[in-house]
């Protein structure tokens, strides 16, 4: 991961650390795992990061998401490509 790629990663992880009302497990290619939120929550997700570009995409979605709205079709497709 380059220095430029690490900036969105750090920012996204910082924002995820504030997660409330759910649980996210994030796994990186090198085996590092990060846990965010309440592990006892019924709302849970596991993300496997396969590209550093995922963090930039995630960060954009977090920063520009409108309250009460889910990811749009374009964002879902992008996240699928980056993760899969």
Secondary structure as GFF3:
##gff-version 3
##sequence-region A 1 84
A	DSSP	alpha_helix	3	16	.	.	.	ID=ss1
A	DSSP	beta_strand	23	27	.	.	.	ID=ss2
A	DSSP	beta_strand	33	37	.	.	.	ID=ss3
A	DSSP	beta_strand	44	48	.	.	.	ID=ss4
A	DSSP	alpha_helix	53	64	.	.	.	ID=ss5
A	DSSP	alpha_helix	73	83	.	.	.	ID=ss6
###
